[in-house]
């Protein structure tokens, strides 16, 4: 420990203004061994993005979809939402809005709770 370390104390690593750096805990392999389902965050910029995003849900995974980019385009948002509802009906999944510009789309056997949990 240098002179400044003795005066000011050791520099804390991994925290910045009360936040913990979770980067070292991130999964570097891209998959968890033994995981049967994944949760991903996706973003839709145009209607054509829907195909790639829904393939993920058809694969049995949960998708948290950010639709901020199309939120101001009422007709496009309605078209995307109707298509997502049709898909979740087809596969027995669920869809719910969370927050201002987020949706959760889940596969068969996964129900999205609409009530907020209070801690």
C-alpha positions as CSV (number, residue, x, y, z in Angstrom):
1,X,0.0,0.0,0.0
2,X,1.5,3.4,-1.0
3,X,1.3,6.6,0.8
4,X,-2.0,7.7,-0.7
5,X,-3.4,4.3,0.1
6,X,-2.4,4.8,3.8
7,X,-4.0,8.2,3.8
8,X,-7.2,7.5,1.8
9,X,-7.5,3.7,2.3
10,X,-7.5,1.0,-0.3
11,X,-9.3,1.6,-3.5
12,X,-12.4,-0.6,-3.7
13,X,-12.6,-2.5,-6.9
14,X,-15.9,-3.7,-8.4
15,X,-18.0,-0.9,-7.1
16,X,-18.7,2.6,-8.5
17,X,-21.0,4.9,-6.5
18,X,-22.8,2.1,-4.8
19,X,-23.0,-0.2,-7.8
20,X,-21.4,-3.6,-8.1
21,X,-19.6,-4.4,-11.4
22,X,-21.3,-7.7,-12.4
23,X,-19.1,-8.1,-15.5
24,X,-16.8,-10.7,-13.8
25,X,-19.9,-12.8,-13.0
26,X,-21.2,-12.7,-16.6
27,X,-21.5,-16.0,-18.5
28,X,-18.6,-15.9,-21.0
29,X,-19.6,-19.1,-22.7
30,X,-23.0,-17.9,-23.8
31,X,-25.0,-20.7,-22.2
32,X,-25.5,-22.2,-18.8
33,X,-24.9,-25.9,-18.5
34,X,-28.2,-27.8,-17.9
35,X,-30.4,-24.8,-18.6
36,X,-33.7,-25.8,-20.3
37,X,-34.9,-22.2,-20.9
38,X,-33.3,-18.9,-21.4
39,X,-34.5,-15.3,-20.9
40,X,-33.3,-12.8,-23.5
41,X,-33.8,-9.1,-24.0
42,X,-34.7,-8.1,-27.6
43,X,-35.4,-4.9,-29.4
44,X,-37.7,-4.5,-32.3
45,X,-36.9,-1.7,-34.8
46,X,-39.1,-2.8,-37.7
47,X,-41.8,-5.3,-38.4
48,X,-39.3,-7.6,-40.2
49,X,-37.4,-8.1,-36.9
50,X,-40.4,-10.0,-35.5
51,X,-39.6,-13.2,-37.3
52,X,-36.2,-13.6,-35.7
53,X,-37.5,-12.6,-32.3
54,X,-40.5,-15.0,-32.3
55,X,-38.2,-17.9,-33.4
56,X,-36.6,-17.5,-30.0
57,X,-40.0,-17.9,-28.2
58,X,-41.0,-20.8,-30.5
59,X,-37.8,-22.4,-29.2
60,X,-39.2,-22.5,-25.7
61,X,-37.5,-19.4,-24.3
62,X,-38.7,-16.2,-22.6
63,X,-38.3,-12.9,-24.5
64,X,-38.3,-9.4,-22.9
65,X,-39.0,-7.2,-25.8
66,X,-38.1,-3.5,-25.9
67,X,-40.4,-1.7,-28.4
68,X,-39.2,1.9,-27.7
69,X,-38.1,2.4,-31.3
70,X,-41.7,1.8,-32.7
71,X,-43.7,3.1,-29.7
72,X,-44.6,6.3,-31.6
73,X,-45.8,4.5,-34.7
74,X,-49.3,3.4,-33.5
75,X,-50.2,1.3,-36.6
76,X,-46.9,-0.6,-36.6
77,X,-47.1,-1.2,-32.8
78,X,-50.6,-2.5,-33.1
79,X,-49.6,-4.8,-36.0
80,X,-46.7,-6.1,-34.0
81,X,-48.7,-6.6,-30.8
82,X,-51.5,-8.4,-32.7
83,X,-49.0,-10.7,-34.3
84,X,-47.3,-11.5,-30.9
85,X,-50.7,-12.2,-29.4
86,X,-51.5,-14.6,-32.2
87,X,-48.2,-16.4,-31.8
88,X,-48.6,-16.8,-28.0
89,X,-52.2,-18.1,-28.6
90,X,-50.8,-20.6,-31.2
91,X,-48.1,-22.0,-28.9
92,X,-50.0,-21.7,-25.6
93,X,-47.7,-19.0,-24.3
94,X,-48.4,-15.7,-22.7
95,X,-47.7,-12.0,-23.4
96,X,-47.8,-9.0,-21.0
97,X,-46.7,-5.4,-21.0
98,X,-44.3,-4.4,-18.3
99,X,-43.2,-0.8,-17.8
100,X,-43.6,1.8,-20.5
101,X,-42.0,0.2,-23.5
102,X,-41.4,-3.4,-22.6
103,X,-43.3,-6.7,-23.2
104,X,-42.7,-10.2,-21.9
105,X,-43.4,-13.0,-24.3
106,X,-43.3,-16.5,-22.8
107,X,-43.5,-20.0,-24.3
108,X,-46.0,-22.7,-23.5
109,X,-46.2,-23.6,-19.8
110,X,-44.9,-20.2,-18.6
111,X,-47.5,-17.7,-17.3
112,X,-46.6,-14.0,-16.8
113,X,-47.8,-12.7,-13.5
114,X,-49.6,-9.4,-13.9
115,X,-49.4,-8.3,-10.3
116,X,-46.3,-6.6,-9.0
117,X,-44.6,-8.3,-6.1
118,X,-44.0,-6.1,-3.1
119,X,-40.9,-6.8,-1.0
